[in-house]
Amino acid sequence: MGTALDQADSQKLTGMAEQLSQQLEQFRALGMQLDLTRGKPGTEQLDLSNALDGILQGGYHCGDGTDTRNYGGLDGITEARALFAGMLDVAPEDLLIGGNSSLTLMYQAVSFALYQGLAGEGSAWTNEPGTIKFLAPVPGYDRHFSICEQFGIDMITVDMDDNGPDMDQVEALLRQDPLIKGIWCVPRFSNPSGVTYSSEVVQRLARLPTIAGRHFRVFCDNAYSVHALDDDAPALDNIMQAFVEAGTEDALYLFGSTSKITFAGAGVAFVAMSPASLGNFKQQLAISQIGPDKVNQLRHVKFLRDSDHLKQHMRDHARLLKPRFDIVIKRLREGLGGWDIARWTEPRGGYFVSFDTLPGLAKTVIELAAGAGVALTPAGATFPYGEDPWNRNIRIAPSFPSLEDIDQAMQVFVTCVKLASVEQLLNHRQAETS
């Protein structure tokens, strides 16, 4: 991207660098310790769900008489499947509720696909003659990438744009390499860009299995399905319906959870699949567990009740979250607008802002900020293997700190971006004249 700083002479740039360095030194003197590294719910958000504790005073039995304190119920209780199916736009019978972490379900699904197979005998990816590969839209979610690294799955990056993954790239890669067996997707309010996949992208995703080699799977982590900051935020097409209409529903694994709805460490996780895929998944899952925590599922049903109450609960979250995002965007616009040295997303939901410096500066900005007491997600975290080839993307996570702390942190951040950009241009000028 071009920069308005190009018009400044070296003397002016030197003066700017000195002034920005002084500002940063003043921030250092404050001794701040601020953390914008991870998208954790803030304490006030967690307080919204305190009524979960003690909510089962009336008993532990479901409507069908199931005693949730006992063994069994691998699918999850009927009431919970009905409630959370609505979050993913699927039929309750296509949903399995297991544990409190959707990341665990993703890990298990990849493991089963590699070693046991998710489509019956002979479908294990390890039977393929070569190293299995996944497509990784970038910038993306570091924990998805970590799963692939854990299992020795190679990752191939594809670009994200305002509509979702670049589907021309995706389709071309699948035609070239039958060992590509999966793609990671965060379809609504993507981590970290905040993009909601367009209708065209959803339709093309549903057709991917007809292009890919056998046993290809779309791992769709719909972590932010109901996490809008505004009532008129972009909606997402019904993903399962798109796959059913394309005749490819066996290839879709659609994950979700309440981790950023109720208690992050004690929520409910779920996955939706076609009847055939879900049956096979349950066969594998039943080896490692007898049943999930049904007591916690019943707690959530009693607390969230129905889709209308869930929507109101998420509006309460948005009431706490949106002012934090507003501060981030305000400081970026006021501090960097017109400088042409950065670009950023302005999401309508989710938990992150994706920020791009000039190429080569993300690590420098993060180091400068750390020196002034502001911790940011490590550079490269939004790319496989922690390697951003342009060294420019930074994920900003404003959900956890207080409003005052976010405001201070963003002032530091803007100063660091300006200083790094000015010093980079000065270095280029000196190199050209030497």
Buried (B, 14 or more C-beta within 10 A) or exposed (E): EEBEBEEBEEEEBBEBBEBBBEBBEEBBEEEBEBBBBBBBBBEEBBEBBEEBEEBBEEEBEBEEEBBBEEEEBBBBBBBBBBBBBBBBBBEBBBBBBBBBBBBEBBBBBBBBBBEBBBBEEEBBBEEBEEEBBBBBBBBBBBBBBBBBEEBEBBBBBBEBEEBBBBBEBBBEBBEEBBBBBBBBBBBBBBBBBBBBBBEEBBBBBBBBBEBBBEBBBBBBBBBBBBBBBEEEBBEBBBBBBBBBEBEBBBBBBBBBBBBBBBBBEBBBBBBBBBEEBBEBBBEBBEEEEEBBBBBBBBBBBBBBBEEEEBEEBBEEBBEBBBEBBBBBBEBBEEBBEEBBBBBBBEBBBBBBBBBBBBEEBBBBBBEBBBBBBBBBBBBBBBBBBBEBEEBBBBBBBBBBBEBEBBBBBBBBBBBBBBBBBBBBBBEEBEEEEE
